[in-house]
Amino acid sequence: MNKKLNIWLIEEGEALPVGENARLMRTGLLARFLAEQGHTVTWWTSGFLHGEKKYFVDEYKEIAINQQETLALLYSPVIYKKNVSLKRILYHRLLALQMKRKWRESQAPDIIVCSYPTVQFAQVAIQYGKNHKIPVILDVRDLWPDIFERVFPKKLQKIASIILLPLKWQTARVFKNATAVTGVVPDCVRWGLNYAKRKKTDLDRCLYIGCKKETISDIAWKENVQFWSRQGVTADTWNISFIGTLSSNSLDLSTVIQAVLRLAEKYPDIRLIVCGAGDGMEAYKREAQRSKHIVFPGWMGKDQMQSLMKLSKCGVYCYKNTLDFTNAFGNKIIQYMSEGLPVLSSLQGFSKEYITRYHMGTVYREGDVVDCATQIEMLYGNETERTEMAKQSLLRFETDFETEIVNQKFESYIYDVLASKKMTSKRNENS
């Protein structure tokens, strides 16, 4: 039987396991799972709430979630309002420096799993691992700093690449010195190894984002069926769900809106339900032309989203094919799968490959209204095909993305990295 471990997880930006109705994500779910298996887990993060741009606590604080799991909340006197800004870089630097100081007072762990980004946290983790001969896994979530080039106009992107060189050098250094690289999609692993300038080994693995299948009580279901009925959405309408942040520059939602408007006269029961809020909401509403076929209910709670997906025929995952999204396979697509919804995607990378391979949805060409309408009409007009896709969607969720499955794989992965590190150390001692 494998021994129980002292594990440090590093991730900043996810929802914290505090307060009511906290919706845990990758690190939060992994921390809870590892603690339930008897490991001692410390999750190093920030007390700053990324979405609300305010602190949960105004100082460094450790919170015991249970006997096995501790939340170490770091604090920076500098905070940021814009997600892409110099203040945010300074904020991360100050958090990393505080974490480094706190680690001097802490008992060393058996292993460190550090989410990437940020490079500041990764630098501290890599140096600590080197000093204490502790393996460090870098878990790639975003392609940082490469994605920053997208913020600049195309004419200035070559200049931006030069400006970002120091950050790229730092990135290359941390990946070169990491014990192993994992990531939420295969492309994340390849990207990290490219920076490390080495070939993939057995310890470099893709570990998907896990998602817990939610339930809804009978009472909540009845209440929300009535809520959706008031929105013009019922079991008799043909409902397409979009759930996400209504960004003005990352979504291809306009294409889907225009496709639905195009189909509405032919199929009067069709509905596109756009759940969420963001800086693009008003522009999307204007595009929808006050059509009853396109509903904007705002930001929805868990039961509202759950009931909507149960009333829906497919879920939309419509992002632009930029560097940071082409190979994405995020929480929302997995959420659709957990309810057995076929997925309508615009992405041409990993999600297209996965959807096509397992026949669990369809893909349209980004920006092509006619093609998008054609794909929706294919789902609308062929219920046998749509139902088969729905079955495959749920099956793939249960096989690859259910939280328990993903976390079991992650725990096994941690043991494999430790075992490999010990074997390497023994060989070095005997040589």
N, C-alpha and C positions, 0 to 999 in steps of 0.2 A: 504493500500500500504506500502511495506517495506521501511524503511528510507534508505537514501544513507549513505554509510559507508566510513570510513577512513581505508584503507587496506594496510598492508605492505606485500609484497612478497619478499622472500629471495631465490635467486638461483644464482649460479656462474658456468659459463661454456657454457651457451647457446649463440647463435648468438644474438647480440644487435640490437635494432631497430634504428640503425644509418647507414648512408651511403646508397648507391644504392643497390637494389635487396637483401636486408636483408631477409633471410628466417627464420622467427620467429618459435620458437618451443613452448613447453608446457607453460612455464611461460610468454614468450613474447606475445603469443596469448591470454592467460588469462588476462594479464595486459591490453592489448588493449580492450578486450571485456568488462571488468569491468569498464574501463574508459568511454566507449561508453554508458554504462548503467547509468552513472552519479556518480559513486563512485570516491573518491579520492584515487589514487593508487601510492604508491612509491615502485619501484622495486630496492632492494638493491642487487648489484652485483659487479663484478670487471671490471675494464677497461682493463684487460689483455685478449688478444685474444688467447684462448686455442689452436686452430688449428695452428695458425701462431707463437705462442710462443713469442708474443711481445705485448706491451701496445698500446691501442687506445689513451689513454691520460696518461701522466706521473705524475699525481697528483690526489687527490680526486676532483671529479667534479660532480655537479648536472646538469642534462640536462632536460629541460621541453620538453617532447615529444608533449604534448598538454596541454590544461588548466587543465585536470584531471589527467594526468599521468606524473610522474617524474622518471627519471633514476638516481639513486645514485651510481656513479662509485667509488668503493673503490680502494685504491692503496697500494701495498706492495713493499718496496725496494728490497725484496728478490723475485726472480722469479725462475722458474724451466724449465728444458729442457726435463727431463724424467718424464713421467706421474706417475710412481711409484718410489718415492724418498723421502728422508728426507727433501730435500729443498721444495718439494710441501707441506708437512705437515706444515713446518715453514711458508710458504707463506700463507696458509689458516689461521694459527693462527694469523698472523699479520693483515690480512684482518678483521678477527673477532674482534680483539682488536680495530681497527679503527672504525668499525661499532658500537661497544659498546660506544665509545667516542662520536660519532656523534649522537647517540640516546639520549644522555643526553641533547642535544640542540634541540631536535625535539618534536613536539606535539605527545603525545601517540596515537596510532591507536585504532580502535575498535577490531581488530583481526589481527593475524600474521599467514601467511601461509609460512612455511619454508621447502624448498626442502631438502631431505636427500639423500646422504651426502651433506654437510660435518658435522661431529660431532661438529666442532668448531663453526660454525654458529648456529647449533641447541642449543648448550650450552648457547650462549648469548641470543637467543630468549626465551628459557625456563626460564632462570633467570629473564629476563625483564618481561615476562608474569606473573611470580609469584609475582614480586615486585609491578606490576601495576594492578594486577587482570584482565589480558587480556588473552583470550583463544589463544592457540597456536596449530595449525594443523601441524603435520609432514607428508610431502608428500614423500613417499619412491620411489626413482628412481633406486638405486643400493644397493646391499647387502654388504655394507661397515661396518666393515673391513673384513668380512668373505671371500670376494673374493680375498683378498691379499694372503691367504694361497695357492692359485693356482699358484702364482708366484714361489713358492719354489718347488724343486724336491720332489717327493712323500716321499722319505726317511726322508726328513726334515720337513714334514708338521706338525708332532706332536710338534716339537720344535717351528715351526712358530706359532702354536696355542698358545703356552705359551708366546712367545714374544709379541703377539697381545693382551694378556689379559688386559693390561691397557686401550687399545682402546675399547675393548669389554665392560669393566666396564663403561666407559664413555657413550657408546652407550646405554647400559641398563638403565643408569640413565636418559638420555634425553627422552627415550621412556616411561619410567615409569611416568614421570612428564608431558608428552604431554596431551593436552585436548582430542585430537582425532588423529587417524592415517588413512591416505589414501595412495594409491599407484597406479602405472600404470597397475598392474595386481593383481589378488587376492593373489598370493603368496607373494607379497611385503607387503600387509597388514598383512598376517599371520606372516611373518618374524618379522615385527615391534612389533606385539603383543606378540610374543614369547620372545623378548628381554624385553618387559614391564612386562612379567609374569602375564598377565591378559587375561580374555576372551573377545571376540569380543562384542561390543555394537552396537546400531543403528547408532552411530556416526563414526564408523570405516567402511569405504566404499572404494571399488575400483572405481577409476575414470580413465577411459582409456586415453591414449594419443590421442589428437585430431589432425586432419589433414585437411587442406583446400584443396578442390578439385581445381586443377589448370586448367587454360584454355590456349589455344594456338591459335594465330591468323591464318587466312588463309595464309597470306604471310609467317609466320614462319613455318607453316606446310609444305608448298611447298618447302621451302628452306631446311628443315631438311629431308624431304623424299629424296631429291637429295643427301644430305650428307650421309644418311644411305645406299643409293643405291651404292655409291662409296665404302662403306665398305662391300658390298656383302649382305646387309640386305634389303629386299624388302617386299612388301605385298604378294609375291608369295613364300617366304621362310618361314619355320616354326620356329619362333623366340622365344627363351627363354631368358628372361632378368634377369641379376643380377646387382643390383645397390648397392654399398656400399664401405667401406674401405677395401682394399685388405690386410688384416692382415695375418701374417705368422703363427699365433698360435691360433686364435679363429675361423677361418672358416673351414668348411668341403667342400670347393670349389673343392678340388682335386677329390673328389668322383664324383661330377657332371661333371667335365671335362672328366674324364675317362669314365663315362657313355655315354656322348655325342659322344666321339670318337668311342665307341663300337657300337653305333647306326648309325653312319654316313654312313657306307657302304650300309646299308639296306635302309636308308632314306636320300638321298643326299641333300634334301632341308632343313635339320635341321641345326639350328644355335644357338649357345650359345653366347650371347653378354655380356661381363664382363666389366661393367662401373665402374671406380674408379681408385684409386692409393693407394699405400701403400708399406710396407716393404716386402710383399710377391709377388709383381707383377712379378718380373723376374722369380721366381720359378714356378709360375703358367703358365707363357708363355712357359717355357721349357717343362712343362707337356703337353701343348697343341700341341707341335710338329709342330708348324707353320701350323696347319691345317686351311683350309679356313672355316671350320665349327665352329671355335671358334675365336671370334673377341674381340680384346682389344683396344677400342677406347680412353681409358684414362678417365680423369675426365670430366664429362659432365655438361653443363649448364641446366637450367630449361627446355627450349624448346626442347633441344636434348633428355632429359630424357622423357619428355611428349610425344614427337613424337615416341620414341622407344617403350614406353608402348602401344601406340595405334597400333603399328605394331606387337605387341607380342601376343603369345598364352598363356603364363603363366609367373609368376615371381618366382624367386628362393630366398628362405630364408634359407641359409645353414650354420648354426653355429654348433659348437661342444657342446655337452650336458654337459657343465661345470656348476657350481653353479650359475654363473652370467648370463648364457644364456638359460638354460633348460626351464625356465618359461617366457622367454622374448617374448614380442610382440611389436617390435620397430617400428620406423617411416617408415622403408622401406616396411614392410609387409602391413602397412596401406596405403602407397602410391600405391602399386600394387592394393589394393582393390578399391581405389578411381577411378581407370581406369577399374574396372571390370575384373581384371586378376585372374584366379585361382592361388593358391599359392602352390608351391612345397617346403615343409619344411623338415628339418632333425631333428627338435626338438621334444622331447618326452613329454614335460610338457604342459603348458597352451595352446600354439599355436596348438599342436596336438588335444587337447580336443576341442578347438574352431573350428578348420578347420573341424574336423570330425562331430561335432554336427550340424554344419550348411552346411555341404557338399559343401564347397567352395574351395576345393583343395585336395591335397593328401600328405601323409607323407612317406618318405623312412627312412630306418635304416642308421644312421650315419656310414660312412666308408664302406658301402655295395654297391659296384659298380653295382652288378647284380640287387639288389632291386631298386636302383635309376633308372637304365635303364628301368626296368619293369614299374615303375610308370610313367616315361616320355612317354614310348610307349603306356601305357594305355590312356594318354591324347591325344597323337598323333593319335591313331587309332579309337578314339570314339569321334567324333566332337559333337554329340548330348549331351553326358555326359559332355564334356568340356564346351560347351555353357551354360548348366544348372549351372555348377559350377561358371562360369563367372557372371551369373545373381545373384546368391546367394552372391558372393563376393561383388558386388556393393551394393546389398541390405543391407548387414551387415555393410558396411562402412556408408551408409546413416542413419542407425539405431543407431549404437554404437560409431562411430569414427569421424563423421563430426564435425569440430571445433565448430560450433555454438551449436550443441547438447551437446557436452562435456562441454563447458563453461557455458551453461545454468544450467546444473546439478551441476557444481562446485559452481556457485553463490548460488543456492538453498541450497547446502551443507553448505556453509559459514553461511547463515542465520539460518540453523538448529543448527549448533554448538553454535552460539551466543544465540539462544533461550534457548537451554539446559543449557548453562552456567548461564543465568539469573535465570532460574527456580531453579537451584542448590543453587545459592546465596541467593534467597528468602527463601528457605527451611532452609538454615543454619542460617539466621537471625531470623527466627521464632522459631527455636528449642531451 
